[in-house]
Amino acid sequence: MADDAQAGGGGDSIEPPVKCPECVPGLPAWMATFADLVTLLLTFFVLLLSFAKTESAKYEAALGSIRNAFGGNVLKHGEVIQRGKSPDDSPTMLESQQPIKPFPIEFLTMEGILDKHEINRESDETLKDARQDLSQFELSDNVTVYEMPEGIKVMVKDKIYFKEGSVVPSEVNIEVYDRLVKMLSDTKWTIYILGHSSRGETSTDGTRDAFELSASRASAVARNLMKQGVRAEQVTTTFYGDTRPDKVMEKSGKERQELNRRVEFIIRKRDVATPGHKVEPR
């Protein structure tokens, strides 16, 4: 009885504690933050790459500079690493048969990249500007555009022809000439005036030979351009005498001589006197 009373008077029985379900093992919490950071870095570098201009020439030149700096061998771009004659027969880098000439070391610095971004070539923006200006002044059908290592060259198809032994024009496309003057006056393009003469040509008074006559023709056209508002710093003149005849084979001898008495126009972005990237002479 006493035992029953003691058992009955002890109050409510104690229930065992409820256990949480066992956690499944997983990655630590910091891994999620790290993954987010790596993803953001990848996105950042992809964005940088989208703004960058990948040029194989600059890549190979930089590769050559690194090779020279560390004195190691480098494979020519595109070759495969072959097995050498090391004791363990491990892959060995081969000496390039055509070493890559490096750029000046200052090109690889941040200052060099900013200051010399377009060495010896015109940027795509320059070609775009040329097309836009030619279209604006209705000269697109009257020119031929060449993309050269040293820049964009615009050759005007229409030439100025002269009377024999004279600096007086015999044939001028006034409409094209006026549009050309307008474009040069409103933009910063440079024009090259090339004077020519026919074989053995001399001036009517006999005082000037073929070279002097071609120089006088280029000079006369240059003065006329500046008189109409083209700035002097935009004009460059040169003359060839009778050394560069216009090779038009379907014309007769007399007609070819007439075509050689001419002045041609080339439009460029920079003048020949524009200072470029200074390098050491040796």
VEXNUVO-782561 format. One line per field, with one value per residue: residue number from 1; x negated, y negated, z negated of N, C-alpha, C in turn; residue in one letter. Coordinates in steps of 0.2 Angstrom, whole numbers, plus 5000, padded with zeros to 4 digits. Last residue first. Layout:
<nodes>
pos: [NUM,...]
n_u: [X,...]
n_v: [Y,...]
n_w: [Z,...]
ca_u: [X,...]
ca_v: [Y,...]
ca_w: [Z,...]
c_u: [X,...]
c_v: [Y,...]
c_w: [Z,...]
code: [A,...]
</nodes>
This chain:
<nodes>
pos: [282,281,280,279,278,277,276,275,274,273,272,271,270,269,268,267,266,265,264,263,262,261,260,259,258,257,256,255,254,253,252,251,250,249,248,247,246,245,244,243,242,241,240,239,238,237,236,235,234,233,232,231,230,229,228,227,226,225,224,223,222,221,220,219,218,217,216,215,214,213,212,211,210,209,208,207,206,205,204,203,202,201,200,199,198,197,196,195,194,193,192,191,190,189,188,187,186,185,184,183,182,181,180,179,178,177,176,175,174,173,172,171,170,169,168,167,166,165,164,163,162,161,160,159,158,157,156,155,154,153,152,151,150,149,148,147,146,145,144,143,142,141,140,139,138,137,136,135,134,133,132,131,130,129,128,127,126,125,124,123,122,121,120,119,118,117,116,115,114,113,112,111,110,109,108,107,106,105,104,103,102,101,100,99,98,97,96,95,94,93,92,91,90,89,88,87,86,85,84,83,82,81,80,79,78,77,76,75,74,73,72,71,70,69,68,67,66,65,64,63,62,61,60,59,58,57,56,55,54,53,52,51,50,49,48,47,46,45,44,43,42,41,40,39,38,37,36,35,34,33,32,31,30,29,28,27,26,25,24,23,22,21,20,19,18,17,16,15,14,13,12,11,10,9,8,7,6,5,4,3,2,1]
n_u: [4654,4663,4678,4693,4708,4722,4723,4729,4733,4729,4739,4755,4769,4779,4780,4783,4776,4777,4767,4766,4757,4753,4757,4767,4759,4752,4763,4766,4755,4756,4772,4778,4777,4768,4763,4755,4748,4730,4720,4710,4711,4714,4720,4722,4734,4741,4753,4764,4768,4762,4770,4787,4798,4803,4799,4785,4782,4784,4775,4763,4764,4764,4750,4743,4745,4739,4726,4722,4722,4712,4701,4701,4699,4693,4695,4693,4701,4714,4721,4711,4710,4710,4705,4721,4731,4732,4740,4743,4754,4758,4767,4776,4783,4797,4806,4820,4823,4814,4815,4829,4827,4818,4826,4836,4829,4825,4837,4840,4829,4818,4808,4796,4786,4778,4762,4749,4742,4738,4754,4767,4771,4784,4787,4798,4808,4806,4795,4792,4788,4782,4778,4762,4751,4757,4773,4787,4794,4807,4810,4823,4836,4846,4844,4847,4857,4854,4858,4849,4837,4840,4842,4830,4822,4827,4823,4809,4808,4813,4803,4787,4773,4756,4745,4752,4763,4759,4750,4755,4759,4748,4739,4744,4743,4731,4728,4721,4709,4702,4706,4711,4700,4701,4700,4690,4693,4691,4691,4686,4699,4701,4705,4712,4700,4691,4683,4671,4676,4678,4696,4711,4718,4732,4735,4739,4746,4732,4717,4713,4698,4686,4680,4677,4686,4686,4689,4702,4709,4708,4716,4728,4730,4731,4743,4752,4751,4756,4769,4779,4794,4799,4812,4824,4825,4816,4824,4834,4826,4823,4835,4839,4829,4833,4845,4841,4833,4844,4852,4843,4841,4854,4854,4845,4848,4855,4849,4860,4867,4876,4892,4897,4910,4923,4922,4931,4939,4936,4948,4958,4961,4978,4984,4983,4982,4992,4991,4980,4985,4995,4989,4981,4991,4996]
n_v: [4737,4727,4729,4720,4712,4712,4697,4680,4676,4674,4680,4679,4690,4695,4690,4691,4686,4681,4675,4667,4670,4676,4688,4687,4683,4695,4703,4697,4701,4715,4720,4731,4743,4742,4731,4726,4711,4710,4704,4695,4682,4675,4676,4667,4662,4654,4653,4645,4641,4629,4620,4624,4618,4607,4603,4602,4616,4620,4612,4617,4630,4627,4622,4633,4642,4635,4634,4647,4649,4641,4646,4659,4655,4638,4621,4612,4612,4607,4618,4631,4648,4666,4679,4685,4674,4673,4670,4668,4671,4666,4672,4666,4671,4667,4660,4650,4640,4639,4652,4651,4641,4646,4656,4649,4643,4655,4659,4648,4647,4656,4649,4647,4638,4626,4620,4621,4629,4639,4642,4640,4653,4659,4666,4681,4691,4700,4699,4710,4711,4722,4725,4733,4741,4752,4747,4747,4735,4730,4719,4708,4704,4709,4701,4688,4680,4677,4688,4698,4694,4695,4709,4714,4708,4714,4727,4726,4722,4733,4743,4733,4736,4740,4737,4740,4736,4734,4727,4723,4734,4743,4735,4735,4748,4757,4762,4752,4752,4761,4762,4779,4793,4804,4821,4832,4846,4858,4859,4874,4883,4890,4907,4920,4932,4943,4942,4935,4928,4925,4922,4921,4905,4894,4888,4871,4859,4848,4856,4858,4852,4852,4838,4825,4816,4807,4814,4818,4806,4802,4812,4809,4797,4801,4809,4799,4791,4800,4803,4794,4790,4777,4777,4778,4791,4792,4786,4795,4806,4801,4800,4814,4818,4811,4817,4830,4829,4824,4836,4845,4839,4841,4855,4858,4855,4866,4882,4894,4908,4921,4918,4920,4929,4921,4919,4928,4924,4932,4942,4936,4940,4941,4930,4937,4946,4954,4967,4971,4971,4979,4991,4993,4994,5006]
n_w: [5411,5410,5400,5405,5402,5412,5421,5425,5442,5454,5462,5454,5453,5461,5479,5495,5510,5527,5541,5557,5573,5586,5590,5599,5610,5612,5616,5628,5636,5636,5631,5618,5611,5601,5590,5578,5577,5572,5563,5567,5571,5555,5542,5527,5514,5500,5488,5477,5465,5462,5468,5470,5483,5490,5502,5501,5500,5513,5520,5516,5521,5535,5536,5531,5541,5552,5548,5548,5562,5566,5560,5567,5581,5580,5585,5596,5607,5608,5606,5597,5603,5602,5602,5600,5589,5571,5555,5538,5525,5510,5496,5482,5467,5458,5449,5457,5465,5475,5481,5486,5495,5504,5509,5515,5526,5533,5538,5546,5555,5561,5574,5586,5587,5577,5580,5580,5595,5604,5609,5595,5584,5572,5557,5554,5545,5534,5520,5508,5492,5480,5463,5459,5460,5466,5474,5483,5494,5504,5517,5521,5525,5517,5506,5505,5497,5484,5477,5483,5477,5464,5462,5466,5456,5445,5447,5447,5434,5426,5428,5430,5440,5435,5427,5412,5402,5389,5382,5370,5363,5364,5357,5344,5341,5351,5363,5369,5364,5371,5388,5393,5400,5412,5410,5420,5427,5421,5403,5394,5385,5369,5366,5356,5351,5349,5338,5344,5360,5373,5376,5385,5389,5390,5406,5413,5410,5409,5405,5388,5380,5367,5357,5352,5348,5358,5370,5366,5365,5379,5385,5380,5386,5399,5398,5395,5406,5416,5412,5402,5395,5386,5373,5368,5365,5354,5344,5343,5338,5326,5320,5319,5311,5299,5296,5294,5282,5273,5273,5267,5254,5249,5249,5240,5227,5222,5229,5236,5225,5218,5212,5194,5187,5180,5162,5149,5134,5119,5110,5097,5080,5073,5060,5043,5033,5028,5033,5026,5013,5014,5017,5005,4996,5000]
ca_u: [4650,4660,4670,4689,4701,4719,4726,4724,4736,4725,4733,4750,4763,4781,4778,4785,4776,4779,4771,4765,4763,4753,4751,4769,4764,4749,4760,4771,4757,4750,4767,4778,4782,4766,4770,4754,4754,4736,4725,4708,4714,4712,4716,4722,4728,4740,4747,4762,4771,4759,4763,4782,4794,4804,4806,4789,4781,4788,4783,4765,4764,4770,4756,4743,4747,4746,4730,4722,4727,4719,4703,4701,4705,4693,4696,4690,4695,4708,4722,4716,4707,4714,4701,4714,4730,4732,4737,4742,4748,4759,4760,4776,4777,4794,4799,4817,4828,4815,4809,4827,4832,4816,4820,4838,4832,4820,4833,4845,4831,4825,4809,4802,4790,4782,4769,4752,4745,4733,4747,4764,4769,4779,4787,4791,4808,4805,4801,4790,4794,4780,4784,4768,4750,4754,4766,4785,4789,4804,4808,4817,4830,4845,4843,4841,4858,4852,4861,4857,4838,4839,4847,4836,4821,4827,4830,4813,4806,4816,4809,4792,4779,4763,4744,4746,4764,4764,4748,4752,4764,4755,4738,4744,4750,4733,4732,4728,4714,4704,4703,4712,4704,4698,4705,4691,4694,4687,4694,4684,4694,4703,4700,4713,4706,4694,4689,4671,4675,4674,4689,4707,4716,4726,4737,4735,4749,4739,4721,4715,4705,4688,4683,4672,4684,4685,4683,4697,4708,4705,4708,4725,4730,4726,4736,4751,4749,4750,4764,4775,4789,4798,4805,4822,4830,4815,4817,4836,4830,4818,4831,4843,4830,4826,4845,4846,4830,4838,4854,4845,4836,4851,4859,4844,4844,4859,4850,4854,4867,4870,4889,4895,4902,4920,4922,4925,4940,4935,4941,4957,4956,4972,4984,4985,4976,4991,4997,4980,4979,4996,4993,4977,4986,5000]
ca_v: [4744,4728,4728,4726,4711,4716,4703,4685,4678,4671,4683,4676,4686,4692,4694,4688,4691,4679,4680,4666,4670,4669,4688,4690,4679,4689,4705,4697,4694,4711,4719,4725,4743,4745,4732,4732,4714,4709,4709,4702,4687,4674,4682,4668,4666,4654,4655,4646,4647,4635,4622,4621,4624,4608,4605,4596,4611,4623,4611,4610,4629,4630,4618,4627,4644,4637,4628,4644,4653,4640,4640,4658,4659,4644,4626,4611,4616,4602,4615,4626,4642,4660,4674,4687,4679,4670,4674,4665,4674,4664,4672,4667,4668,4671,4660,4656,4641,4633,4650,4656,4640,4640,4658,4653,4639,4650,4663,4650,4642,4658,4649,4651,4639,4632,4618,4623,4624,4634,4644,4639,4646,4660,4660,4677,4686,4703,4695,4708,4710,4718,4725,4729,4734,4753,4748,4748,4741,4730,4726,4709,4701,4712,4708,4690,4683,4672,4682,4698,4694,4688,4704,4716,4707,4707,4726,4728,4718,4727,4744,4737,4732,4742,4739,4739,4737,4739,4730,4718,4729,4745,4737,4729,4745,4753,4766,4753,4747,4763,4759,4772,4789,4798,4816,4829,4839,4857,4857,4867,4882,4884,4902,4915,4928,4942,4945,4942,4928,4931,4921,4924,4912,4896,4892,4877,4864,4849,4852,4861,4851,4854,4845,4829,4822,4805,4810,4823,4811,4798,4811,4816,4797,4797,4812,4805,4788,4797,4808,4793,4795,4779,4777,4771,4789,4795,4783,4788,4807,4802,4794,4809,4821,4810,4810,4829,4831,4820,4829,4846,4839,4834,4851,4860,4850,4860,4877,4890,4903,4918,4921,4916,4929,4926,4916,4927,4925,4926,4941,4939,4936,4944,4933,4932,4943,4947,4962,4971,4967,4972,4989,4992,4988,5000]
ca_w: [5412,5417,5401,5403,5403,5406,5419,5422,5435,5449,5462,5458,5450,5454,5473,5489,5506,5520,5538,5549,5568,5584,5585,5592,5607,5610,5610,5623,5635,5633,5636,5621,5617,5607,5593,5583,5576,5577,5561,5565,5575,5562,5545,5534,5516,5507,5489,5484,5467,5459,5471,5466,5480,5483,5501,5503,5494,5507,5522,5514,5514,5532,5538,5527,5535,5552,5549,5542,5558,5568,5558,5560,5579,5583,5580,5590,5607,5609,5612,5597,5600,5603,5605,5601,5594,5578,5560,5544,5529,5517,5500,5489,5471,5462,5448,5453,5459,5471,5477,5481,5490,5501,5506,5510,5521,5530,5533,5541,5550,5559,5567,5584,5593,5578,5580,5574,5591,5602,5609,5602,5585,5578,5561,5554,5549,5541,5524,5514,5496,5486,5468,5458,5457,5459,5474,5476,5493,5497,5515,5518,5529,5524,5506,5508,5504,5490,5476,5484,5485,5467,5460,5470,5464,5446,5446,5453,5439,5426,5432,5426,5438,5438,5434,5415,5409,5390,5388,5374,5364,5367,5364,5348,5341,5345,5359,5372,5361,5364,5383,5393,5394,5410,5411,5414,5429,5426,5409,5396,5391,5374,5366,5362,5349,5355,5337,5341,5352,5371,5377,5379,5390,5386,5401,5412,5415,5408,5409,5394,5381,5374,5358,5355,5343,5351,5369,5368,5359,5373,5387,5379,5378,5397,5400,5391,5400,5417,5411,5408,5395,5393,5375,5370,5370,5361,5347,5345,5345,5331,5320,5323,5317,5302,5298,5299,5288,5275,5275,5274,5259,5250,5253,5247,5230,5224,5224,5237,5231,5219,5217,5200,5189,5185,5168,5153,5142,5123,5113,5103,5085,5075,5067,5048,5036,5026,5035,5033,5015,5012,5021,5012,4996,5000]
c_u: [4652,4656,4668,4682,4698,4712,4722,4727,4731,4728,4728,4743,4759,4775,4780,4783,4778,4779,4772,4770,4761,4759,4750,4763,4766,4753,4755,4768,4761,4751,4761,4772,4782,4771,4768,4761,4755,4742,4731,4714,4712,4715,4713,4718,4728,4733,4746,4755,4768,4762,4760,4775,4788,4801,4808,4797,4785,4788,4787,4772,4766,4770,4763,4749,4747,4749,4737,4726,4727,4724,4710,4704,4706,4699,4697,4690,4691,4701,4716,4716,4713,4710,4705,4711,4723,4731,4737,4738,4748,4753,4762,4769,4777,4788,4795,4809,4825,4819,4810,4820,4830,4821,4818,4832,4834,4823,4828,4841,4835,4826,4817,4803,4796,4786,4773,4759,4748,4736,4743,4757,4767,4777,4782,4792,4801,4805,4800,4796,4792,4786,4781,4773,4756,4753,4763,4778,4787,4800,4804,4816,4823,4839,4842,4840,4852,4853,4860,4860,4846,4840,4846,4842,4827,4826,4831,4820,4809,4814,4813,4799,4784,4768,4751,4747,4758,4765,4753,4751,4761,4759,4744,4743,4750,4740,4734,4732,4721,4710,4706,4707,4705,4703,4702,4696,4695,4687,4690,4688,4692,4697,4702,4708,4706,4701,4693,4677,4675,4672,4685,4699,4712,4724,4731,4737,4745,4742,4728,4718,4707,4696,4684,4674,4679,4683,4681,4690,4703,4704,4705,4718,4726,4725,4731,4745,4748,4747,4757,4769,4786,4792,4805,4815,4828,4819,4816,4829,4832,4821,4826,4839,4834,4826,4838,4845,4835,4834,4849,4848,4838,4846,4857,4849,4843,4855,4853,4855,4861,4870,4882,4891,4901,4913,4920,4926,4934,4936,4941,4950,4956,4968,4977,4984,4977,4985,4996,4985,4978,4990,4995,4982,4983,4996]
c_v: [4748,4735,4730,4725,4718,4715,4706,4691,4682,4672,4680,4680,4684,4688,4691,4693,4688,4686,4678,4671,4668,4668,4680,4689,4681,4684,4699,4699,4693,4704,4715,4725,4736,4744,4735,4734,4720,4713,4708,4707,4694,4679,4681,4673,4666,4658,4656,4648,4649,4642,4628,4624,4621,4614,4607,4597,4605,4618,4614,4609,4621,4629,4621,4623,4638,4638,4629,4637,4650,4643,4638,4652,4658,4648,4633,4616,4615,4606,4610,4622,4636,4654,4667,4682,4680,4676,4670,4669,4671,4666,4671,4667,4670,4667,4664,4655,4647,4635,4644,4654,4645,4639,4652,4655,4643,4646,4659,4655,4644,4653,4651,4651,4643,4632,4624,4621,4626,4628,4638,4640,4646,4653,4661,4670,4682,4697,4697,4705,4707,4717,4720,4729,4730,4746,4749,4751,4741,4736,4726,4717,4703,4709,4711,4697,4685,4675,4677,4692,4695,4688,4697,4711,4708,4705,4718,4727,4720,4722,4737,4738,4736,4737,4741,4741,4736,4741,4735,4721,4724,4739,4739,4730,4739,4750,4763,4758,4748,4758,4760,4769,4782,4794,4809,4823,4835,4849,4856,4865,4875,4884,4896,4909,4923,4938,4945,4946,4935,4930,4926,4923,4915,4904,4894,4881,4871,4854,4853,4855,4855,4854,4846,4837,4827,4810,4809,4820,4816,4802,4807,4816,4804,4797,4808,4808,4794,4794,4805,4798,4795,4784,4779,4771,4782,4792,4785,4785,4800,4803,4795,4802,4816,4812,4808,4822,4830,4822,4825,4840,4840,4834,4844,4856,4852,4855,4870,4885,4899,4914,4918,4919,4925,4924,4921,4924,4923,4928,4936,4938,4940,4940,4936,4935,4938,4943,4955,4966,4966,4968,4981,4989,4987,4994]
c_w: [5406,5417,5407,5403,5401,5407,5413,5420,5431,5442,5456,5457,5455,5452,5466,5484,5499,5516,5531,5546,5561,5579,5583,5587,5600,5607,5608,5616,5629,5631,5632,5626,5621,5613,5600,5585,5581,5575,5566,5563,5574,5566,5552,5537,5524,5508,5497,5484,5474,5461,5468,5469,5477,5479,5494,5502,5495,5501,5516,5515,5512,5524,5535,5529,5530,5545,5549,5542,5551,5564,5560,5558,5571,5580,5584,5584,5601,5609,5613,5604,5601,5600,5606,5605,5596,5583,5567,5549,5536,5520,5507,5492,5478,5465,5452,5452,5454,5464,5473,5477,5484,5494,5502,5506,5514,5524,5529,5536,5545,5553,5566,5577,5592,5585,5581,5574,5584,5598,5608,5603,5593,5581,5566,5558,5549,5546,5531,5518,5502,5490,5474,5464,5456,5456,5467,5476,5485,5496,5509,5518,5526,5528,5512,5509,5508,5497,5481,5483,5487,5474,5464,5469,5468,5453,5447,5453,5445,5431,5432,5431,5435,5436,5437,5422,5413,5398,5390,5381,5369,5368,5367,5355,5345,5346,5352,5367,5364,5362,5376,5388,5396,5405,5408,5415,5423,5429,5415,5403,5392,5379,5371,5361,5355,5354,5343,5340,5350,5364,5374,5381,5385,5387,5397,5406,5415,5413,5409,5398,5388,5374,5365,5357,5346,5347,5362,5367,5360,5367,5381,5380,5376,5390,5398,5392,5395,5410,5412,5407,5402,5393,5382,5374,5373,5366,5354,5348,5347,5338,5326,5324,5322,5309,5301,5301,5295,5281,5277,5277,5266,5255,5254,5251,5238,5228,5227,5231,5231,5225,5218,5205,5195,5186,5173,5160,5145,5131,5118,5106,5091,5080,5069,5055,5041,5029,5033,5036,5023,5014,5020,5017,5002,5000]
code: [R,P,E,V,K,H,G,P,T,A,V,D,R,K,R,I,I,F,E,V,R,R,N,L,E,Q,R,E,K,G,S,K,E,M,V,K,D,P,R,T,D,G,Y,F,T,T,T,V,Q,E,A,R,V,G,Q,K,M,L,N,R,A,V,A,S,A,R,S,A,S,L,E,F,A,D,R,T,G,D,T,S,T,E,G,R,S,S,H,G,L,I,Y,I,T,W,K,T,D,S,L,M,K,V,L,R,D,Y,V,E,I,N,V,E,S,P,V,V,S,G,E,K,F,Y,I,K,D,K,V,M,V,K,I,G,E,P,M,E,Y,V,T,V,N,D,S,L,E,F,Q,S,L,D,Q,R,A,D,K,L,T,E,D,S,E,R,N,I,E,H,K,D,L,I,G,E,M,T,L,F,E,I,P,F,P,K,I,P,Q,Q,S,E,L,M,T,P,S,D,D,P,S,K,G,R,Q,I,V,E,G,H,K,L,V,N,G,G,F,A,N,R,I,S,G,L,A,A,E,Y,K,A,S,E,T,K,A,F,S,L,L,L,V,F,F,T,L,L,L,T,V,L,D,A,F,T,A,M,W,A,P,L,G,P,V,C,E,P,C,K,V,P,P,E,I,S,D,G,G,G,G,A,Q,A,D,D,A,M]
</nodes>
